[in-house]
């Protein structure tokens, strides 16, 4: 389990790391039926550990190249991943933009947890242009200023 970058009253948000391998795999296995209407069709190979290891390594490469940031969130103080939030296709320059993809565990719907995670977008998007090397510091400094 990775060290959280941002915490709220109920959630901790962290960058997807290799230490999350089993947790992210379990998230997608557990939520397969729940996410089916929104996710592409998946083969059984999608859930193999080697495939997840490769996807996480690609996510780390994308983050290092400033192309994407893949985040996971958990209920504070717990291990299971209950949601994901992915900023992909990051565009730099005068027009700062990206795609946002997200999902939440079906058993946690209706509790405003995704809304709580979404409220963090100002922390995530604002320092996005300075993500490499300074995002964690920026988030730690500004988390205390949030009104939850």
C-alpha positions in Angstrom: 0.0 0.0 0.0 1.4 3.4 -1.0 1.7 6.4 1.3 -1.3 8.7 0.8 -0.6 12.1 -0.9 -3.9 13.6 0.1 -6.2 12.8 3.0 -9.8 13.9 3.6 -12.0 13.1 6.6 -12.9 9.7 5.0 -10.5 9.1 2.1 -6.8 8.8 1.3 -5.6 9.3 -2.2 -2.3 8.0 -3.6 -0.5 7.5 -6.8 -0.8 3.9 -8.2 2.4 2.1 -7.4 3.7 -1.5 -7.7 2.9 -2.0 -4.0 -0.8 -1.7 -5.0 -0.6 -4.6 -7.4 -2.8 -7.1 -5.5 -5.2 -4.3 -4.3 -5.9 -2.8 -7.8 -6.3 -6.3 -9.2 -8.8 -7.1 -6.5 -10.7 -3.8 -7.0 -11.3 -4.7 -10.7 -12.1 -8.3 -10.0 -14.6 -7.4 -7.3 -16.2 -4.7 -9.4 -16.2 -6.5 -12.7 -20.0 -6.7 -13.0 -20.6 -3.2 -11.5 -18.1 -1.6 -14.0 -19.2 -3.7 -17.0 -21.5 -1.0 -18.6 -18.7 1.6 -18.7 -15.6 -0.5 -19.2 -14.4 -2.1 -22.4 -15.0 -5.8 -22.7 -12.2 -7.6 -20.7 -10.7 -11.0 -21.3 -9.5 -13.2 -18.4 -5.9 -12.1 -19.2 -6.8 -8.6 -18.1 -6.8 -9.8 -14.4 -3.5 -11.7 -14.5 -0.9 -10.4 -12.1 1.7 -10.0 -14.9 -0.7 -7.9 -16.9 -1.4 -5.7 -13.9 2.3 -5.4 -13.2 2.9 -4.2 -16.8 0.0 -1.7 -16.6 1.4 -0.2 -13.3 4.9 0.1 -14.8 3.4 1.8 -17.8 1.5 4.2 -15.5 4.8 5.0 -13.7 6.5 5.7 -17.1 3.6 7.9 -18.1 3.8 9.8 -14.9 7.5 10.2 -15.2 7.0 11.5 -18.8 4.2 13.9 -17.6 1.6 12.1 -19.9 -0.7 10.7 -17.2 -1.3 10.4 -13.4 -3.2 7.3 -12.1 -4.5 7.6 -8.6 -6.3 5.2 -6.2 -8.3 6.0 -3.2 -9.2 4.1 0.0 -11.3 4.7 3.0 -8.9 6.3 5.5 -7.1 3.7 7.6 -8.0 0.8 5.4 -6.2 -1.2 2.7 -8.8 -2.1 0.0 -8.9 0.3 -3.0 -12.4 1.6 -3.3 -11.9 3.9 -6.3 -9.7 5.1 -9.1 -9.1 8.4 -10.6 -7.0 8.7 -13.8 -5.7 11.9 -15.4 -4.6 10.9 -18.9 -3.6 12.5 -22.2 -2.1 15.5 -20.3 -1.5 18.5 -22.6 1.0 21.2 -21.6 1.6 24.7 -22.8 -0.8 27.6 -22.8 -3.7 25.1 -23.1 -3.5 22.9 -20.0 -5.8 19.9 -20.4 -6.3 16.2 -19.7 -8.9 13.5 -19.7 -10.4 12.4 -16.4 -11.6 8.8 -15.9 -12.9 7.5 -12.6 -14.8 4.7 -10.9 -15.9 3.6 -7.5 -16.6 0.3 -5.8 -20.3 -0.5 -6.3 -20.8 -1.1 -2.6 -19.6 2.4 -1.8 -22.0 4.2 -4.2 -24.5 6.7 -2.7 -22.2 7.8 0.1 -20.8 10.9 -1.7 -17.3 9.5 -1.6 -16.7 10.1 -5.3 -17.9 13.7 -4.8 -15.4 14.0 -1.9 -12.6 12.7 -4.1 -13.7 15.0 -7.0 -13.5 18.0 -4.7 -9.8 17.4 -4.6 -9.4 18.2 -8.2 -8.2 21.7 -7.4 -5.3 20.2 -5.5 -4.7 17.7 -8.2 -5.1 19.9 -11.3 -3.8 23.2 -10.0 -0.3 21.9 -9.4 -0.4 19.5 -12.3 2.0 21.7 -14.3 4.5 21.3 -11.5 3.6 17.6 -10.8 7.1 16.2 -11.1 9.0 16.9 -7.9 6.6 19.3 -6.2 3.1 17.9 -6.3 3.4 16.0 -3.0 4.7 19.0 -1.2 2.0 21.2 -2.7 -0.7 18.8 -1.6 0.6 18.4 1.9 0.8 22.1 2.3 -2.7 22.8 1.0 -4.6 19.9 2.4 -4.8 21.6 5.8 -6.6 24.6 4.2 -9.4 22.5 2.8 -12.9 22.9 4.3 -14.3 19.4 4.8 
